[in-house]
Amino acid sequence: MGCPQGSCSGPALWSLVPNEILQETWAENTSIQAFADDFVIVSHAPTKIKIENQIHVAIEKFINWANKNKLQISTGKTQYNLFSKLTRPSRIRWEGEMTQKTQ
C-alpha cells in the first residue's frame, strides 16, 4: 500500500494522511507540527511532573494514530529536547511495540 517514492502524486496523497492527527485536539500547551513525513510534538508546563504527563499523553495519542494508519515510528531517529533552567532531562525509553515509559 502507498505510493512509489519520488512519484509525482506521492506528496499530494501523503498530505491527506497526517490531516487527522494534525486536526486533533491536544492538551493545553501542547501541539503537533509536521514537515513532509516528520512530526514534532511541542509542549510546555511549569513543572517537570506536568510536562512529563502532557508529553506521555501526546505520545500515546500519536502512537495510536500511527498504529491505526499502519505507520511505523522510527524509534532510532526519534529524539526529544528539554529546555529548562530548573531540571535535568527525563530519560525516555521505547520498549516493544511502541510503548513508552519515563524514568
Wavefront OBJ file of the C-alpha trace (Angstrom):
o trace
v 0.000 0.000 0.000
v 1.240 3.517 -0.671
v 2.866 5.469 -3.458
v 6.226 4.874 -5.063
v 8.889 7.116 -3.594
v 9.604 10.008 -5.947
v 6.238 9.802 -7.696
v 4.511 12.995 -8.774
v 1.336 12.233 -6.830
v 3.121 10.923 -3.705
v 3.423 14.239 -1.832
v -0.190 15.216 -2.545
v -1.502 11.837 -1.410
v 0.726 11.821 1.699
v -0.616 15.244 2.720
v -4.020 13.574 3.218
v -2.616 11.096 5.749
v -1.497 13.428 8.577
v -4.576 15.671 8.395
v -6.371 13.583 11.022
v -3.593 13.832 13.640
v -2.904 17.497 12.873
v -6.590 18.338 13.451
v -6.739 16.501 16.809
v -7.435 18.414 19.988
v -4.312 18.388 22.141
v -3.808 19.056 25.833
v -3.345 22.632 26.938
v 0.097 23.977 25.936
v 0.698 21.025 23.596
v 0.668 20.989 19.804
v 1.911 18.927 16.873
v 3.527 20.124 13.679
v 4.518 18.251 10.530
v 7.011 18.745 7.741
v 6.844 16.132 4.995
v 6.850 12.832 6.915
v 8.423 14.223 10.102
v 6.412 15.277 13.144
v 7.248 17.315 16.215
v 5.231 17.496 19.416
v 5.776 20.714 21.357
v 4.650 21.207 24.925
v 5.414 23.461 27.847
v 4.471 23.390 31.511
v 5.557 24.957 34.796
v 6.673 21.686 36.439
v 8.586 18.557 35.486
v 5.674 16.297 36.500
v 3.203 18.245 34.378
v 5.417 18.252 31.280
v 6.033 14.505 31.637
v 2.290 13.859 31.888
v 1.460 16.087 28.901
v 4.133 14.520 26.713
v 3.148 10.991 27.750
v -0.483 11.645 26.724
v 0.631 13.237 23.433
v 2.984 10.362 22.586
v 0.282 7.787 23.320
v -2.150 9.681 21.061
v 0.449 9.809 18.281
v 1.312 6.105 18.652
v -2.385 5.164 18.486
v -2.826 7.246 15.322
v 0.288 5.707 13.723
v -0.858 2.173 14.569
v -4.363 2.873 13.227
v -2.833 4.055 9.936
v -0.332 1.170 9.825
v 2.617 3.567 10.045
v 5.879 2.696 11.753
v 7.680 5.147 14.015
v 11.433 5.037 13.572
v 12.480 4.915 17.225
v 16.131 5.088 16.196
v 15.521 8.535 14.727
v 13.156 9.669 17.481
v 14.560 12.167 19.948
v 13.476 14.785 22.434
v 14.832 18.077 23.718
v 14.025 19.527 27.109
v 14.713 23.199 27.589
v 14.676 24.107 31.261
v 16.515 26.185 33.802
v 15.215 24.015 36.641
v 15.705 20.294 35.993
v 17.728 17.640 34.268
v 16.038 15.973 31.309
v 13.974 12.842 31.891
v 15.062 9.614 30.261
v 12.571 8.251 27.775
v 12.898 4.644 26.640
v 10.994 2.973 23.836
v 10.118 -0.638 24.526
v 8.481 -3.359 22.451
v 5.706 -2.325 20.105
v 5.790 1.427 20.613
v 5.102 1.581 24.333
v 6.743 4.484 26.097
v 7.962 4.758 29.660
v 9.500 7.641 31.538
v 12.043 7.045 34.279
l 1 2 3 4 5 6 7 8 9 10 11 12 13 14 15 16 17 18 19 20 21 22 23 24 25 26 27 28 29 30 31 32 33 34 35 36 37 38 39 40 41 42 43 44 45 46 47 48 49 50 51 52 53 54 55 56 57 58 59 60 61 62 63 64 65 66 67 68 69 70 71 72 73 74 75 76 77 78 79 80 81 82 83 84 85 86 87 88 89 90 91 92 93 94 95 96 97 98 99 100 101 102 103
